[in-house]
């Protein structure tokens, strides 16, 4: 029998396909359907730093005055209310989720600074979270703040949350660090049990008729998997933390590629938003079919088999093959052959 089990953040998963954070997780019935479809674990939708800050304002009884004095604050509060539950509601939802499904449930904190993260991380732990995922989302727009300062603030945040909780801790990061390998090691040393590569930063669009900046959300595509595969394959064996890939996982083939690069988990959201929760079962069927056809007995057998340190030509992951790839494409396309 084919063994799909894997371990991620010290948790034993029945398979490596994990549902990453999305609005789908706001409904308990959706969590049950995800489990029934075969999900190995579920990351809940995020609790945002802004919601934690608003809770603090409410405790100071300044929330109402602030909203009345500022139209922008009123609209901001409405936007957050429409998005999801506040901190207290999130914790109750987490408790219900743990009682409703048998697969690991990972809580998610989304923010950029220390703030109330440690307190709420403890509350998530107390509510039964099997692990916590820190979703670090911050665009550096102040030219007076250096990259080194921002990077250190990230590391300090991870270390502070790590010291506050005993449950496993994953860090979801973007790809825009000058030295991603160095940052991965620093997160590892700060106590992260896992790294999730990569966060997708949503960029606003321009409405030329209304001359307004508008929100824009595009679901991921399988092509977005490539930089994630490359970096997991490069980092495999260089850090102790487990790695998960998120962004671009839409098929069983994508899941298999993640495993061969060295990931412990492959996370999917866009595939479910576009095709429904049943996509989980489809992808897992594809994984089993491929493994049976190619005589693989277990997921563990393939993990890291195509990582940088395992392949015959490690230069494929580096600049050494850059010119060769471009030249090869030119020859195939026929340019310059006349």
C-alpha positions as CSV (number, residue, x, y, z in Angstrom):
1,X,0.0,0.0,0.0
2,X,1.3,3.5,-0.9
3,X,2.2,5.5,2.2
4,X,1.4,9.2,1.9
5,X,2.2,10.1,5.5
6,X,4.7,12.9,6.3
7,X,5.7,15.0,9.2
8,X,5.4,18.8,9.3
9,X,6.3,20.9,12.3
10,X,6.6,17.7,14.3
11,X,3.0,16.8,13.5
12,X,2.3,13.5,11.7
13,X,0.1,14.2,8.7
14,X,-1.8,11.5,6.7
15,X,-0.6,13.2,3.5
16,X,1.4,16.3,2.6
17,X,-1.5,18.3,1.1
18,X,-2.4,21.1,3.6
19,X,-5.1,23.7,3.1
20,X,-3.5,27.1,3.5
21,X,-5.2,30.1,5.1
22,X,-8.3,31.5,3.2
23,X,-11.8,32.8,3.9
24,X,-13.1,29.2,3.3
25,X,-11.9,28.3,6.8
26,X,-14.4,30.7,8.4
27,X,-17.1,28.0,8.1
28,X,-16.9,24.9,10.3
29,X,-18.7,22.9,7.7
30,X,-16.0,23.7,5.2
31,X,-13.4,22.4,7.6
32,X,-15.3,19.1,7.8
33,X,-15.5,18.9,4.1
34,X,-11.8,19.5,3.8
35,X,-11.1,16.7,6.2
36,X,-13.5,14.4,4.4
37,X,-11.8,15.2,1.0
38,X,-8.5,14.1,2.5
39,X,-6.6,17.2,3.7
40,X,-3.6,16.4,5.8
41,X,-3.9,19.5,7.9
42,X,-5.8,22.8,7.8
43,X,-4.4,26.3,8.4
44,X,-7.2,28.6,9.6
45,X,-7.8,32.0,8.1
46,X,-5.6,34.7,9.6
47,X,-6.1,36.9,12.7
48,X,-4.7,40.2,11.6
49,X,-2.5,42.5,13.6
50,X,-4.9,45.4,12.9
51,X,-7.7,43.4,14.6
52,X,-5.5,42.9,17.7
53,X,-4.8,46.7,17.8
54,X,-8.6,47.4,17.5
55,X,-9.3,45.1,20.4
56,X,-6.8,47.1,22.5
57,X,-8.5,50.3,21.5
58,X,-11.8,48.8,22.5
59,X,-10.5,47.8,25.9
60,X,-9.4,51.4,26.4
61,X,-12.9,52.5,25.5
62,X,-11.5,54.8,22.8
63,X,-12.8,52.8,19.8
64,X,-16.1,54.6,19.6
65,X,-14.6,58.0,19.9
66,X,-12.0,57.3,17.3
67,X,-14.5,56.0,14.8
68,X,-16.8,59.1,15.4
69,X,-13.9,61.5,14.9
70,X,-12.5,59.9,11.8
71,X,-14.4,58.8,8.7
72,X,-11.4,56.8,7.6
73,X,-11.4,54.9,11.0
74,X,-15.1,54.1,10.5
75,X,-14.5,52.7,7.1
76,X,-11.5,50.8,8.3
77,X,-13.5,49.2,11.1
78,X,-16.3,48.2,8.7
79,X,-13.7,46.6,6.4
80,X,-12.3,44.5,9.2
81,X,-15.7,43.5,10.5
82,X,-16.7,42.3,7.0
83,X,-13.5,40.3,6.7
84,X,-13.6,37.9,9.6
85,X,-14.0,37.4,13.3
86,X,-12.3,39.6,15.9
87,X,-9.7,38.1,18.3
88,X,-12.2,36.7,20.7
89,X,-14.4,35.3,18.0
90,X,-11.3,33.8,16.3
91,X,-10.3,31.9,19.4
92,X,-13.9,30.5,19.8
93,X,-13.8,29.5,16.2
94,X,-10.4,27.7,16.8
95,X,-11.9,25.8,19.7
96,X,-14.9,24.7,17.6
97,X,-12.6,23.7,14.7
98,X,-10.5,21.5,17.0
99,X,-13.7,19.7,18.2
100,X,-15.0,19.3,14.7
101,X,-12.1,17.8,12.8
102,X,-9.4,15.2,13.6
103,X,-6.6,16.5,11.4
104,X,-4.1,19.1,12.8
105,X,-5.5,22.6,12.9
106,X,-2.9,25.4,12.5
107,X,-3.8,28.9,13.7
108,X,-2.5,31.9,11.7
109,X,-1.3,35.4,12.8
110,X,-0.9,38.0,10.2
111,X,1.1,41.2,10.9
112,X,4.5,43.0,10.8
113,X,5.4,44.0,14.4
114,X,5.5,42.5,17.9
115,X,2.4,44.2,19.3
116,X,-0.1,41.8,20.8
117,X,1.2,38.8,18.9
118,X,2.7,37.0,21.9
119,X,-0.4,37.3,24.0
120,X,-2.6,36.1,21.2
121,X,-0.2,33.3,20.3
122,X,-0.5,32.1,23.9
123,X,-4.3,32.3,23.6
124,X,-4.2,30.3,20.4
125,X,-2.1,27.7,22.1
126,X,-4.6,27.5,25.0
127,X,-7.5,27.3,22.5
128,X,-6.0,24.1,21.2
129,X,-4.0,25.1,18.1
130,X,-1.7,22.2,17.0
131,X,0.7,24.8,15.7
132,X,0.9,28.6,14.8
133,X,1.8,30.1,11.5
134,X,3.2,33.7,11.5
135,X,2.3,35.3,8.3
136,X,4.7,38.2,8.1
137,X,3.2,40.8,5.7
138,X,4.9,44.1,5.5
139,X,5.8,46.4,2.5
140,X,8.8,48.5,3.3
141,X,7.7,51.9,2.0
142,X,9.8,54.2,4.3
143,X,13.2,55.0,2.6
144,X,14.6,56.0,6.0
145,X,14.3,52.4,7.2
146,X,17.0,50.1,6.0
147,X,16.6,46.5,4.9
148,X,18.8,45.4,7.8
149,X,16.4,47.0,10.3
150,X,13.4,45.3,8.8
151,X,15.0,41.9,8.6
152,X,16.1,42.2,12.3
153,X,12.5,43.1,13.3
154,X,11.3,40.0,11.6
155,X,13.8,37.8,13.4
156,X,13.0,39.5,16.8
157,X,9.3,38.9,16.2
158,X,9.9,35.2,15.6
159,X,12.1,34.9,18.6
160,X,9.6,36.6,20.9
161,X,6.7,34.5,19.8
162,X,8.8,31.3,20.0
163,X,9.6,32.2,23.6
164,X,5.9,32.7,24.4
165,X,4.5,29.3,23.2
166,X,5.4,25.7,23.3
167,X,3.5,24.6,20.2
168,X,5.3,24.3,16.8
169,X,5.9,27.6,15.0
170,X,6.0,28.2,11.3
171,X,6.9,31.4,9.5
172,X,5.3,32.4,6.2
173,X,7.7,34.7,4.3
174,X,8.0,36.6,1.1
175,X,10.8,36.1,-1.5
176,X,12.2,39.6,-1.6
177,X,15.1,39.3,0.8
178,X,18.5,40.2,-0.5
179,X,19.9,37.0,0.9
180,X,17.0,34.6,1.3
181,X,19.3,31.7,2.4
182,X,20.7,33.9,5.2
183,X,17.3,34.9,6.4
184,X,16.1,31.3,6.3
185,X,19.0,30.4,8.6
186,X,18.3,33.3,10.9
187,X,14.6,32.3,11.2
188,X,15.8,28.8,11.9
189,X,18.1,30.0,14.7
190,X,15.3,32.2,16.1
191,X,13.3,29.1,16.8
192,X,11.1,28.6,13.8
193,X,10.1,25.0,13.4
194,X,9.1,25.6,9.8
195,X,9.2,28.0,6.9
196,X,6.4,28.5,4.4
197,X,7.6,29.7,1.0
198,X,6.3,32.1,-0.3
199,X,3.7,34.7,0.8
200,X,1.8,36.3,-2.1
201,X,1.7,40.1,-1.8
202,X,-1.4,41.5,-3.3
203,X,-0.9,44.7,-5.3
204,X,-3.6,47.3,-6.0
205,X,-4.6,48.2,-9.5
206,X,-5.6,51.5,-11.2
207,X,-9.1,52.3,-12.4
208,X,-8.4,54.7,-15.2
209,X,-12.0,55.8,-15.6
210,X,-12.6,56.6,-11.9
211,X,-8.9,57.6,-11.4
212,X,-8.9,55.5,-8.2
213,X,-6.6,52.9,-6.7
214,X,-8.6,49.7,-6.4
215,X,-8.1,46.4,-4.7
216,X,-7.0,43.5,-6.9
217,X,-6.9,39.8,-6.2
218,X,-5.7,37.2,-8.6
219,X,-5.6,33.5,-7.8
220,X,-2.3,31.7,-8.2
221,X,-1.3,29.6,-11.2
222,X,0.9,26.5,-11.4
223,X,3.7,28.6,-13.0
224,X,4.1,30.4,-9.7
225,X,5.4,27.2,-8.2
226,X,8.8,27.4,-10.0
227,X,10.6,29.9,-7.7
228,X,9.3,28.1,-4.7
229,X,10.5,24.8,-5.9
230,X,13.9,26.3,-6.6
231,X,14.4,27.9,-3.2
232,X,13.2,24.8,-1.2
233,X,15.6,22.7,-3.3
234,X,18.4,25.1,-2.5
235,X,17.6,25.3,1.2
236,X,17.0,21.6,1.7
237,X,19.7,20.3,4.1
238,X,21.0,23.8,5.0
239,X,18.4,24.5,7.7
240,X,16.7,22.4,10.4
241,X,13.3,23.8,10.0
242,X,10.7,22.0,7.9
243,X,9.6,23.6,4.7
244,X,6.2,24.0,3.1
245,X,5.4,25.4,-0.3
246,X,2.4,27.6,-0.8
247,X,1.4,29.4,-4.1
248,X,0.9,27.5,-7.3
249,X,-0.2,24.1,-6.0
250,X,-3.0,23.1,-8.3
251,X,-2.4,19.4,-9.1
252,X,-1.0,16.1,-7.9
253,X,2.0,16.8,-10.1
254,X,2.6,20.1,-8.2
255,X,2.4,18.2,-4.9
256,X,4.9,15.7,-6.1
257,X,7.3,18.4,-7.3
258,X,7.1,20.0,-3.8
259,X,8.0,16.8,-2.2
260,X,11.0,16.1,-4.5
261,X,12.3,19.6,-3.9
262,X,12.4,18.8,-0.2
263,X,9.2,20.2,1.2
264,X,7.3,18.4,4.0
265,X,4.0,20.0,3.0
266,X,2.3,21.4,-0.1
267,X,-0.3,24.0,0.6
268,X,-3.3,24.8,-1.6
269,X,-5.9,27.6,-1.5
270,X,-6.5,29.0,-5.0
271,X,-7.3,25.5,-6.4
272,X,-10.0,25.2,-3.8
273,X,-11.4,28.7,-4.3
274,X,-11.6,28.1,-8.1
275,X,-12.7,24.5,-8.2
276,X,-14.1,23.7,-4.8
277,X,-13.0,21.7,-1.8
278,X,-13.3,18.5,-3.9
279,X,-10.0,19.5,-5.6
280,X,-8.2,18.0,-2.6
281,X,-9.4,14.5,-3.4
282,X,-8.6,15.0,-7.1
283,X,-5.0,16.0,-6.3
284,X,-4.4,13.2,-3.9
285,X,-5.8,10.7,-6.5
286,X,-3.2,12.0,-9.0
287,X,-0.4,11.7,-6.4
288,X,-1.4,8.0,-5.7
289,X,-1.7,7.2,-9.4
290,X,1.7,8.7,-10.3
291,X,3.4,6.9,-7.3
292,X,1.9,3.6,-8.3
293,X,2.9,4.0,-11.9
294,X,6.5,4.9,-11.0
295,X,6.7,2.4,-8.2
296,X,7.2,4.7,-5.3
297,X,6.1,3.2,-2.0
298,X,6.1,6.4,0.2
299,X,6.2,10.1,0.2
300,X,9.3,10.0,2.4
301,X,11.1,8.1,-0.3
302,X,11.0,11.0,-2.6
303,X,11.4,14.0,-0.3
304,X,14.5,16.0,-1.3
305,X,15.4,13.6,-4.1
306,X,15.6,16.6,-6.5
307,X,17.1,19.1,-4.1
308,X,20.2,21.0,-5.1
309,X,22.5,18.7,-3.1
310,X,21.0,15.6,-4.6
311,X,21.0,16.3,-8.4
312,X,23.8,15.6,-10.7
313,X,24.1,19.2,-11.9
314,X,23.6,21.6,-8.9
315,X,24.4,24.5,-11.2
316,X,20.9,24.2,-12.6
317,X,19.8,26.1,-9.5
318,X,22.4,28.8,-9.9
319,X,23.5,31.5,-12.4
320,X,25.9,29.1,-14.1
321,X,23.1,27.8,-16.3
322,X,21.5,31.1,-17.0
323,X,23.2,31.8,-20.3
324,X,22.8,28.2,-21.3
325,X,19.1,28.3,-20.8
326,X,18.6,31.5,-22.7
327,X,20.8,30.3,-25.6
328,X,18.9,27.0,-25.7
329,X,15.6,28.8,-26.0
330,X,17.0,31.0,-28.9
331,X,18.2,27.9,-30.8
332,X,14.8,26.1,-30.3
333,X,12.9,29.2,-31.4
334,X,14.9,29.4,-34.6
335,X,16.0,33.0,-33.9
336,X,19.3,33.8,-35.7
337,X,19.2,30.6,-37.8
338,X,18.4,32.3,-41.1
